[in-house]
Amino acid sequence: MFEFIALLGFFAMLMPLASILLATPVFASLNQPSEKLVPGPKSATSKAIFWVVLLISAAFPAYFFPDMMDKLAPGLLILQRFAEVMLGVGAIMLVLTLVQDKAKNTSRIVASVLTLLTAFVMRYFTTNAATLFVLGKVFNQPTTNQIVYWALMSGFFGLIVMSVFHFFDRSRNPEFKLSSYGLSASVKNIVLALVLAVVLVLVGYAVLFLVDAVLVTDFRLWSWAVKTFDLTHLRTLFNYVPFFFVFYLINSVAINLNSNNTYMHGWKGYLVGILMTVGGLIVYLVYHYGLVFATGTAGYPAQALNSILLFALIPTLIVAVIFAKRLYKKTGNVYTAAVLNAVLMTMITVANTIMYFNVK
């Protein structure tokens, strides 16, 4: 129980610490509190579309969880076909922009190109899954290899959904700007966001190492744990963190876009952010283990180990949602939270997972 209280304290101290650091001269330019809400759906139809898209986005990472974690051919074939369809959709979007808008609507062009590029990458990830994140010298943690592939595929899907939605809806709204996505920041502030995130992680782990040295314990609740690490873990972190950054950047944009608007904000915004990130995974766990208690057989018998991973992954992602929303309100950008979540959550994963050495 005390380890769990310490675990909660570890995460809880990071946001107040961020506020203190943002008040210092070093991070002063990064301190841009944002209470502005982006335009949200107004009509009954647009609200219905909002919820349908949200639920689909929440369901995707859970429905295809077994397929993406184990790179199962039937599921990957479906995702390949989806990517191919979106390649066509992206091409149509681009042609419509060039013909109808005379290539003057920059945001629609960007949305079209993003759809095309992301669909292309997603298709590559499905057709070449067997060669991606394979156990070796660089990616030397089999479980982390599974998680990073799942995370990237989920991120690609989310980016395609946001791009298509922007093209057909938000691109026509003059109130929508780059800042509406939290992406508007100077190079200096992006660098400061990186530094701030690293400082937060260093301070957090300094406390952990001190507690471990004095009391010989870490912060945990069952498999959800923040553990100390050594140099081998640190080297492994750098191999994985760029890929997790892509996921957390897309996730941060999606969270703030859908939970910080005139329709959904405040405490409801936090619930929406959590729902779209882990709602489907929670349903997956309830179904999987509910059948164990009801029938003696799990919902996904072949996913015994992968399903256990969700007991740590789900609360980790919930914390990431809270950090994404809190840091956006403090800084007005998504980069700080994306870097913090990428570095912190990747280190938590790497330090908790079996690591192989001398792999060819």
N, C-alpha and C positions, 0 to 999 in steps of 0.2 A: 504493500500500500504506500509506504514512504517513497519507494522508487517511482511510483506512478505520480505522486504529488510533485516530486522533483521533476518528472518529465513535463508535467503541465507548467511548472514554474519556468523550466528551460525555454519553452515556446513563448510563455506570457511575458518574459522580460525583454524580448527582442523588440517589440513595438514601442514601449516606453523608452528604451535605449535609442531607438531610431529617432524619436522625437527630440531627445537630448542632443544627439549628434547633429540633427538638422538645425538646431538653434545656434550651433557654433559657426564662426566665420568661414571655416573650411568648406562646409556644406551649405552655406547660406543661399547660394543661387539655386540649389536643388529644392529648397524649402518653398514650395509653391502650392499651398493648400488649395484643393479644388472641391468645391461644393456644387459646381455646375452639373446639371443633369442633361444628358443627351436626349433628343426627341425620342419618345416611345410611341407605341401603337395607340391610336385613339378610337377608331371605329371597332364595332364588334367583330367584323371580319378580320381586321388587322390583328386584333388581340387573339383571335382563334388561331391565325397563322403563326403568331408568336409562340403560342403554347405547343402547337404541333411541331414546329421546328425545334423547340427546346426539348421536347420529349424524345424526338428522333435523335437529337444530339446526345442526350443522356443514355439512350438505349444502345447506340452504336458500339461504344467500347465494351459494353457488357455482353451484348448478343454475340459479337465476334471475338470475345475474350479467349475462348479455347482455341479458335482458329489462329489468332495472332500470336498467342503465347507459344503454341506448339507448331506453328506454320503448317497447318493442315491444308492439304490441297483443295478439298471441296470449298471451304470457306474463302481461301485465297482466290479461287477462280471467280467467285461471286464479286469479290472486291476488285479483281482485275477488270471484270466486265463493267462494274460501276465506274472505274477510272476511265475506261474507254468511252463510255457514254458521256462522261463529263468533259472529255477531250472534245467531243463533238459539240457539246453545249457551249464550252468556252469559245470554240471557233465561231459558232453562230453569234454569240454575244459580241465578239470582236468585229465581225462583219456588220452587224447591226449598228454598232457604234460608228464605224468608218463610213457607212452609207447614210444612215439616218441623221447622225449628229455631225457629219462632216469631220469626224475625228477631233471635235472641239471639246467634248466632255472627257476631260482627263481622268476623272475618278472612274468612269465607266471603262475606259481603256485599261486602267490599272486593275480593276476587278476582273476584266476579261483575261488579261495576261496572267494574273495570279491563278485564276481557275485553270487555265491551260497548263501552266508550269507545275502547279501542285498535282493536277491529275496525271501529268506525265511522270512525275516523281513517284506518285502513289502506284502507278502501273509498274514502274521499274521495281519498286519494293515488293510487289506481288510476284512478278515473273522471275525475280532474282533472289527470292527470299532465302533460298538454301545457301547463298554465298554471303549473306549480310549478317553481321554480328555473330560470327561463328567463333567458337571457343579457340583461342590462340594466344599469342604473346600480347597482343594489344587488348583484345576483349577477353579477359581471362576469368570472367565470372559468368557461368552459364545462366544463373537466375537473372542477373542484371541484363544479360543479353536478351532474354525473353521480355523483360519489362520495357527496355528501351525500344525494342521493335514495336511492341504494343502501343507505347506512348506516342511514337512518331506517326504510326498509322492513324491513331485516334486524332492526333493533331492535324494531319493532312485532311482528314474528313471534315474537321471543324473549320479549317481555313477555306475549303471549297464551299461549305455551307455559307460562311460569312461573305465570301466574295460574290456568290450568286445572289444572296439576299441583298447585298449592297447594290448590285447592278440593277435589279428590278425594283428596288424600293428606295434605298437611302440616297442613291446617286441623283435622284430627282429632287431631293430635299436640300435647299440651299443652306439649311441650318447645320448640315453635316459637314464637318471638316476633318482634317487629319488629327486635330486635337481631340475630336470626339472619340477616337480610338486610343487615345493616350500615347500616340506615337510621335507627337510633336515635341522635340527636345533638341537642344544644341549638342554639338559633339562634346563640349565641355561637361554638360550635365549628364550625358550618357556615361562618360568616363567617371564622373563623381558617383553616379548610381552604382557603377561597378565597385568602386572603392568602398562606398558605404555598405554595400551588401557583404563584401569580404570582411570588413571590420566587424559587422554584426556576427558573422559566423565565427570569427576568431575569438571574440569576447565570449560568445556562448560556449564554445568548446574549451576555452580557458577555464571557465567555471566547472565544466564537466571533468576536465583533467585534474583540477584541484580536489574536487569531491572524490574522485577515484583514488587519488594519492592518499587522502586522509582516511576515507571510509571504505575503500576498496569496493566500490559499487558503481553502477551506472544508472541511467534514468530509463525506466521501462514499465510496460504493462504487457506481460506475456511476450509475444513476438514483436510488438511495437516498441522499439528501443533506440535510444541514442547512446552509442557506445564510443569509447576511445578508439584511436586508430594509430597505425604506425606509418612509416614512410612508404611501404609497399601499397597501402591503401591510398595514400596521397597521390602516388604515381598513377594508380588505376583511376582515381577520380578524374584526372585531366583527360583520360581517354574517353570517358563517358559524358562528362559535363556539357560539351558543346551540343550534343544531341538532345540532352534533357532541356537545355536552354531553349531550343526550338519549340519543344512541347510547351514549356511553361510560358514562353512569350505569347504563343497563340492562345493558350489557356487564359492568360491574364487579360488579353484584349477581349476575348469572348465573354469573360466574367463581367468586366466593367461595362461592356457594351449592353449586355442583357440584364444587368442587375443594378445599373446606375443611371436609369432613364426616368422619364416623367411617369411611366407606368409602374415600374418596379424599382424601388429604392428603399433606403433605411434597412430595418431588420428583415423586411420581405426580400430585399435585394440579396442579403446574405443567404437566405434560404434558397433563393433561385440559383445563386452561384453554386451552392453545395449540391442542389438537385441536378443541375446540368453536368456537374463534374463527377459525382459519385452516385447519383440516384439510381442509375441502371445497375451499377456494381452491387449496391445494397440489395436490390431486388434479386440479382443473381445469387447472392449469398443466402438469402432467405429461401429461395427456391431450392438451391443445391442442398443445404443442410436441413431444410424443412422436410424434404423427402427422406432424408436419413432417419429422422425421428419418426416419420409417419410410416415408412415402408421398410426401412433397413437398408435401402439402396440410395445412394446420392443421386442428385439430378444429373451430374456429369461425373460418372464413375472414373473416367480416365483423367480427371482434373483434380485429383486428391491434393497433390502438393501445390499446384498453382492456385487453387481456391484458398488454401491456408495463407498464401501470400497476401490475400486481400485484407486479412485482419490487421495487417500493418499498413498496407497501401492506402486503404480507405481513409483512416484517420490522418495519415500523412497528407493526403490530397485535400482533406477538409481544412487542415492548418494552412496549406498553400492558398486556398481560396480566401481565407481570412487575411492572410498577409497581402495578397494581391489587392484586396479592397482597401485595407487600411493604408498601405503605402501609396496607392493611387490617390487617396484623399489627402495624404501628406505632401506628395510631390507633384501630382498632376500628370505623371507619366507611368507607363507600365514596365519600364526597363528595370527599375530598382527591384520590384517584386520578382520579375522574371529571373534576374541574376541571383537574388537571395534564394529563391525557391530551387533554382537549378543547382547551385553549389551546396546548399544545406541538405536538400532532400536526396541529392545524389550521394553525398558523403554518408548520410544515414543508411542508404541502401548498400553502398559499397562496404561499409564497416560491419554490416549485419549478414553478409553473404559469403559463402564459401569461395575461396580464391585458388586458382591453379597456378603453379609455377612450372617453368621449364616445358611449356607447351609449345609444340612446333607450329 
